[in-house]
Amino acid sequence: MSKYLFDEFDKVSPKQWKQKIQVDLKGADYNETLLWKTNEGITVKPFYTKKDQTHQEIDFSKNGFNICQSIFIDDEIIANQSAIDALQRGATAIEFYANSVFNYKKVLENIDTSSTKIYFNFGFLSSDFVLEISNFINSKNSFFNIDIIGNLAKTGNWFSNSKEDYNQLEKIVSSTDNCIRVGSSIYQNAGANSIQQLAYALAHANEYLNHFGESVAEKIHFNFSVGSNYFFEIAKLRAFRILWTSLLNQYGVKNTSTHIFTQPSFRNKTLYDYNVNMLRTTSECMSAILGGADTISNVAYDEIFHKPNEFGERISRNQLLILQQESELAEAQNIADGAYYIEAITEQLCEKALEIFKLIEQGGGFLKQLNEGIIQKKIAESAQKEQEQFDSGELVLLGTNKIPNENDVMKNDLELFPFVRPRTEKTIILPIIPRRLAEKLEQERLENE
């Protein structure tokens, strides 16, 4: 295409842009008026130019992203039927949840595990059971979401105890591919900011590297939740790939790709005006795609208060299908390359997350700081700041603390309890508790219905 039209215009430097803006501000201070400081401490400028490009080299998947359907195993036959139905309707991956041992042959019957990515997410730890499934499937497309440190962070307890949990994991690692999942979603859903999520995920994974050695790197995959800060969430996933590659380089590990599984955050989902949740998850799924996620499992608009249902699951899956097929984002993981703003944010996220990671390591490592309650305290401080912003109306959830429908009633529509339940069990550390921003406001509205 001819560049004649563009040659008609003189180039304008960033300095000239800033001078013009300063004139238009009519004496107002540029830094105080137009520079925005985020909760993470990142400075956002009013404009970006080619000079802000960082030309980061990021290792993305070359095969596009997978659309995942998450299924809880209560009845093996029903779970199998649900998985087959989801695959026939556009899903390319299945995540199975289970809290006890199940008949995996029934669950996987008539499912081609060589072409379908299968994720197993267990609420228990059994090396014998994992090895049985691994031998039965015999596929590198299968992922076991085993995270003993993540379980400790979430529940406040080991599955059994530290020694036994590591013994079980060692048996699994010795014979199974893709067997360690670093679950960083809990940090986002509990209120950690983007930089904390990156630093904690990196330090969390480093505990496994320290214990098993660098050879385990190829068996580690990651789970992230994606929030509604559109560009920052794109940058967050890109930043993590850079950080993980940088950490592995320190161990002398080369050419190990990063497998990232994502789902929308629960923190900003609402009970009232719940259809807005579809808008939120669409934006969040798009951030995940453009950020380079390998697999995305969407959240149904009614998931916080309804039991799994065909309509909600179909809508959530179709949101991803529309983004993949109609929006032509099937292979868009690196589409943000060269975007001045996103590259600049990515670099700042990397720098600040690396600072926190180094402090954690200097303080004895992630597990030590988790046992001492330092990680929990930092997340609680970030969550409290965000909660205050929501309570004051500075942080808006449309239909909840902004333009609410006062006639909306929900008391008789609750199939699930949508709030954090009080916990009475004894724990060895303070657990990290996910909590939605709108919970207190929603409880007040329910009481007044």
C-alpha positions in Angstrom: 0.0 0.0 0.0 1.3 3.5 -0.9 2.7 5.5 2.0 2.1 8.8 0.1 -0.8 9.9 2.4 1.3 9.3 5.5 4.3 11.1 4.1 2.2 14.3 4.0 2.3 14.6 7.7 5.4 15.7 9.8 6.5 13.3 12.5 5.7 14.4 16.0 8.0 13.5 18.9 6.7 12.5 22.4 8.2 15.8 23.6 6.1 17.8 21.2 3.0 15.9 22.2 3.7 16.6 25.8 4.3 20.3 25.2 1.0 20.6 23.3 -0.9 18.8 26.1 0.8 21.2 28.6 -0.5 24.2 26.7 -4.0 22.7 26.6 -4.0 22.1 30.4 -3.8 25.9 30.8 -1.5 25.8 33.8 -2.7 22.6 35.4 0.1 20.2 36.5 0.7 17.5 33.9 1.8 14.8 36.4 -1.1 15.5 38.8 -3.7 15.9 36.2 -3.0 13.2 33.6 -0.8 10.5 35.1 -2.8 7.7 36.7 -1.5 5.6 39.5 -3.0 2.1 39.8 -3.4 0.1 43.0 -0.3 -1.8 42.0 1.7 1.5 41.9 2.0 1.4 38.1 2.0 4.8 36.3 -0.3 5.1 33.3 0.5 7.9 30.9 -2.1 9.8 28.8 -0.4 8.7 25.5 2.2 6.2 24.3 4.4 6.2 21.3 6.8 3.9 19.4 9.5 4.8 22.0 7.5 2.9 24.6 7.9 -0.4 22.7 10.0 -3.0 24.5 10.1 -5.7 21.9 9.6 -8.5 24.4 10.2 -12.0 23.2 7.4 -14.2 24.5 6.9 -17.9 23.9 3.3 -18.4 22.9 1.5 -21.6 21.9 1.3 -21.9 18.1 -2.0 -23.8 18.2 -4.5 -21.3 19.4 -6.5 -21.7 22.6 -8.7 -24.5 23.8 -12.3 -24.0 24.9 -12.7 -26.0 28.2 -15.9 -27.2 29.9 -15.5 -27.8 33.6 -17.6 -30.8 35.0 -18.0 -32.0 38.6 -18.0 -35.8 38.9 -20.9 -36.8 41.1 -22.2 -39.5 38.9 -19.7 -41.0 36.4 -22.2 -41.7 33.6 -23.7 -38.2 33.8 -20.2 -36.7 33.9 -19.3 -38.7 30.8 -22.5 -37.7 28.9 -21.9 -34.0 29.8 -18.3 -34.1 28.6 -19.3 -35.8 25.3 -22.1 -33.2 24.8 -19.8 -30.3 25.4 -17.2 -31.7 23.0 -19.9 -32.1 20.3 -21.0 -28.5 20.9 -17.6 -26.9 20.4 -15.5 -27.6 23.5 -11.9 -28.9 22.8 -10.9 -29.5 26.5 -12.6 -30.9 29.6 -11.8 -30.3 33.2 -13.1 -32.9 35.6 -13.5 -32.0 39.3 -13.8 -34.7 41.9 -13.6 -35.0 45.7 -13.2 -38.7 45.9 -12.0 -41.7 43.8 -14.2 -42.5 40.8 -14.5 -44.9 37.9 -12.3 -43.1 35.4 -13.0 -45.7 32.7 -16.7 -44.8 32.8 -15.9 -41.0 32.9 -13.6 -41.2 29.9 -15.6 -43.7 27.8 -15.8 -42.7 24.1 -13.6 -39.6 24.6 -10.6 -39.3 22.4 -7.9 -38.3 24.9 -5.3 -38.1 22.2 -7.0 -35.0 20.6 -8.9 -33.6 23.7 -7.0 -31.9 26.5 -8.2 -33.4 29.8 -7.6 -31.7 33.2 -8.1 -33.6 36.4 -8.8 -31.4 39.4 -8.9 -33.4 42.6 -9.9 -32.3 46.1 -7.8 -35.2 47.5 -4.3 -36.6 47.1 -3.7 -40.2 46.0 -0.6 -41.1 44.0 -1.9 -44.6 43.3 -5.1 -43.2 41.7 -3.2 -40.6 39.6 -0.8 -43.2 38.3 -3.7 -45.5 37.4 -5.3 -42.8 35.3 -2.0 -41.7 33.8 -1.2 -45.2 32.7 -4.8 -45.7 31.3 -4.7 -42.5 29.2 -1.0 -42.5 28.3 -1.3 -39.0 26.7 0.6 -35.8 27.0 -2.7 -34.0 26.5 -3.7 -34.8 30.0 -3.0 -32.5 33.0 -3.2 -33.3 36.7 -4.0 -30.2 38.7 -2.0 -31.3 41.8 -0.9 -28.5 44.0 -0.1 -29.4 47.6 1.2 -25.9 48.4 -1.9 -24.4 46.8 -4.1 -26.7 49.0 -2.3 -25.5 52.0 -2.8 -21.9 51.1 -6.5 -22.5 50.3 -7.5 -24.7 53.2 -4.9 -23.9 55.8 -3.9 -27.6 56.0 -1.9 -30.1 54.1 -3.8 -33.0 52.6 -2.2 -35.2 55.3 1.0 -33.6 56.5 4.0 -31.9 54.8 6.1 -35.1 54.7 3.4 -37.4 53.4 2.1 -34.9 50.8 5.6 -34.5 49.3 6.1 -38.3 49.3 2.9 -38.7 47.4 3.8 -35.9 45.0 7.3 -37.4 44.4 5.7 -40.7 43.3 3.5 -38.8 40.9 6.3 -36.7 39.5 8.5 -39.7 38.9 6.0 -41.3 36.5 3.6 -38.7 35.2 3.7 -35.8 32.8 2.0 -32.4 33.4 1.3 -33.3 37.0 2.0 -30.1 39.0 -0.5 -27.2 38.7 0.5 -23.9 40.3 -2.9 -22.5 41.2 -2.6 -18.8 41.4 -6.4 -18.1 40.9 -6.9 -18.1 44.6 -4.7 -15.0 44.9 -6.7 -13.0 42.4 -10.1 -14.1 43.9 -8.9 -13.2 47.4 -8.0 -9.7 46.3 -4.3 -9.7 45.4 -3.4 -7.1 42.8 -1.8 -8.1 39.5 1.8 -7.7 40.6 1.2 -9.8 43.7 -0.5 -12.5 41.6 2.6 -12.7 39.3 5.1 -12.6 42.2 3.2 -15.2 44.3 2.7 -17.5 41.3 6.4 -17.4 40.5 7.5 -17.9 44.1 4.9 -20.7 44.5 6.3 -22.5 41.5 9.9 -21.9 42.7 9.1 -24.0 45.8 8.6 -27.0 43.5 11.8 -26.2 41.6 13.7 -26.0 44.8 12.3 -29.3 46.1 12.5 -31.4 42.9 15.2 -29.6 40.9 15.1 -28.0 37.4 14.0 -31.2 35.7 10.4 -30.8 37.1 10.0 -27.5 35.2 8.5 -29.3 32.1 5.8 -30.9 34.4 4.6 -27.7 35.8 1.6 -25.8 34.4 -0.3 -22.7 35.7 -3.8 -21.6 36.5 -4.8 -17.9 36.5 -8.0 -16.0 37.0 -8.6 -13.0 34.8 -10.3 -9.8 36.1 -12.0 -6.9 34.4 -9.0 -4.6 34.0 -8.9 -5.4 30.3 -5.4 -4.3 29.2 -3.8 -5.0 32.5 -5.0 -8.6 32.4 -3.6 -9.1 28.9 -0.3 -7.7 30.1 -0.4 -9.9 33.3 -0.5 -13.2 31.3 2.2 -11.9 28.9 4.3 -10.8 31.9 4.1 -14.2 33.6 5.5 -16.0 30.5 8.5 -13.6 30.5 9.0 -14.0 34.3 8.8 -17.8 34.1 11.2 -18.0 31.2 13.6 -15.7 33.1 13.4 -17.9 36.3 14.0 -21.1 34.3 17.0 -19.5 32.7 18.5 -19.1 36.2 18.2 -22.8 36.6 19.8 -23.4 33.2 16.5 -24.7 31.7 15.9 -23.7 28.1 13.0 -24.1 25.7 10.4 -25.1 28.3 7.0 -23.6 27.2 4.5 -22.4 29.7 1.0 -23.9 29.7 -1.5 -21.5 31.2 -5.1 -22.4 32.0 -7.4 -19.5 32.8 -10.9 -18.7 33.8 -12.7 -15.4 34.6 -12.5 -14.1 38.2 -15.2 -14.7 40.7 -14.3 -11.6 42.7 -16.3 -9.2 40.6 -19.3 -11.4 39.9 -22.7 -10.3 41.3 -25.9 -11.8 42.5 -28.1 -8.9 41.5 -28.4 -7.9 37.8 -26.6 -11.1 37.2 -26.8 -10.9 33.4 -24.1 -8.3 33.6 -21.8 -11.2 34.5 -22.0 -12.2 30.8 -20.5 -8.9 29.8 -17.8 -9.2 32.4 -16.8 -12.7 31.4 -16.8 -11.9 27.7 -14.2 -9.1 28.4 -12.2 -11.3 30.7 -12.1 -14.2 28.2 -11.0 -11.8 25.5 -8.2 -10.6 27.8 -7.2 -14.3 28.4 -7.1 -14.9 24.6 -5.0 -11.8 23.8 -2.8 -12.5 26.8 -1.9 -15.9 25.4 -3.8 -18.4 27.5 -3.6 -22.0 26.2 -6.9 -23.1 27.6 -9.9 -21.0 28.8 -12.8 -22.3 30.9 -15.5 -19.7 31.1 -17.7 -19.0 34.1 -21.5 -19.3 33.7 -23.4 -16.0 34.4 -25.3 -17.7 37.2 -22.6 -19.9 38.6 -22.4 -18.2 42.0 -26.0 -19.0 42.9 -27.3 -21.7 40.6 -26.3 -25.3 40.3 -24.7 -26.3 37.0 -27.3 -26.2 34.3 -27.4 -26.7 30.5 -28.4 -23.2 29.6 -25.7 -21.4 31.7 -23.0 -23.8 30.5 -24.1 -23.5 26.8 -24.1 -19.7 27.0 -20.6 -19.6 28.6 -19.2 -22.0 26.0 -20.8 -20.0 23.2 -19.2 -16.8 24.4 -15.8 -18.4 23.7 -16.9 -19.9 20.4 -18.0 -16.5 19.2 -14.7 -15.0 20.2 -12.8 -17.9 18.6 -14.9 -18.3 15.4 -16.8 -15.2 14.6 -14.3 -12.7 16.0 -11.5 -14.6 14.4 -9.4 -14.8 17.5 -8.7 -18.5 17.1 -4.9 -17.9 17.0 -4.6 -14.4 18.5 -2.2 -15.1 21.4 0.5 -12.8 20.1 -1.8 -10.1 18.7 -0.7 -7.6 21.3 2.9 -7.7 20.1 3.9 -4.2 19.3 1.1 -2.5 21.2 2.8 0.4 22.8 0.6 0.6 25.9 0.4 -3.2 26.6 4.2 -3.6 26.1 4.9 -0.8 28.5 2.5 -2.2 31.2 3.9 -5.7 30.7 7.4 -4.4 31.4 6.4 -2.5 34.5 4.5 -5.6 35.8 7.6 -7.7 35.3 9.9 -5.3 37.0 7.6 -4.9 40.1 6.7 -8.5 40.4 10.4 -9.5 40.2 11.1 -7.1 43.1 8.5 -8.8 45.3 9.7 -12.3 44.2 13.3 -11.4 45.3 12.0 -10.1 48.6 10.1 -13.4 49.2 13.2 -15.4 48.4 15.4 -13.3 50.6 12.8 -13.8 53.4 13.1 -17.6 53.2 10.8 -18.5 50.3 7.1 -18.6 49.6 6.3 -21.5 51.9 8.0 -19.9 54.9 6.2 -16.6 54.3 2.9 -18.5 53.9 3.5 -20.2 57.2 4.3 -16.9 58.9 1.2 -15.3 57.5 3.1 -12.6 55.5 1.5 -13.6 52.2 -1.9 -13.6 53.7 -1.4 -10.2 55.3 -0.3 -8.6 52.0 -3.2 -10.0 50.1 -5.6 -8.8 52.9 -4.2 -5.3 52.6 -4.7 -5.2 48.9 -8.2 -6.7 49.2 -9.2 -4.2 51.8 -8.1 -1.3 49.6 -10.1 -2.7 46.7 -13.1 -3.3 49.0 -13.0 0.4 50.2 -13.0 1.5 46.6 -16.0 -0.6 45.9 -17.9 0.6 49.0 -17.2 4.2 48.2 -18.3 3.8 44.5 -14.9 4.5 43.1 -14.7 0.9 41.8 -18.0 0.3 39.9 -19.9 -3.0 39.4 -22.8 -2.0 37.2 -26.2 -3.0 38.5 -24.8 -3.5 42.0 -23.2 -0.3 43.4 -24.0 1.7 40.3 -27.5 2.0 38.7 -29.0 -0.9 40.7 -32.4 -2.2 39.8 -34.2 -1.8 43.1 -37.0 -4.1 42.0 -34.7 -7.0 41.4 -35.3 -9.8 44.0 -33.1 -12.9 44.4 -34.0 -14.5 47.7 -36.2 -17.3 46.2 -33.7 -17.9 43.3 -30.8 -19.1 45.3 -29.9 -22.8 44.7 -26.4 -22.3 46.1 -25.1 -20.2 49.0 -23.3 -17.3 47.3 -21.3 -16.0 50.2 -18.2 -17.0 52.2 -19.2 -19.5 54.8 -17.8 -19.2 58.4 -15.1 -21.8 59.0 -14.7 -23.6 62.2 -12.1 -26.3 61.4 -8.7 -26.1 62.9 -5.9 -25.1 60.6 -2.1 -25.0 60.9 -1.9 -21.6 59.0 -4.3 -18.8 58.1 -6.0 -19.9 54.9 -6.4 -17.5 51.9 -10.1 -17.0 51.5 -11.6 -15.9 48.1 -14.3 -13.3 48.6 -16.5 -11.4 46.1 -16.6 -7.6 46.4 -20.4 -7.4 46.4 -21.1 -9.8 49.2 -21.8 -7.4 52.1 -24.0 -5.2 49.9 -25.9 -8.2 48.6 -26.5 -9.7 52.0 -28.0 -6.4 53.1 -30.3 -6.3 50.0 -31.4 -9.9 50.6 -32.4 -9.1 54.2 -34.5 -6.2 53.1 -36.4 -8.0 50.3 
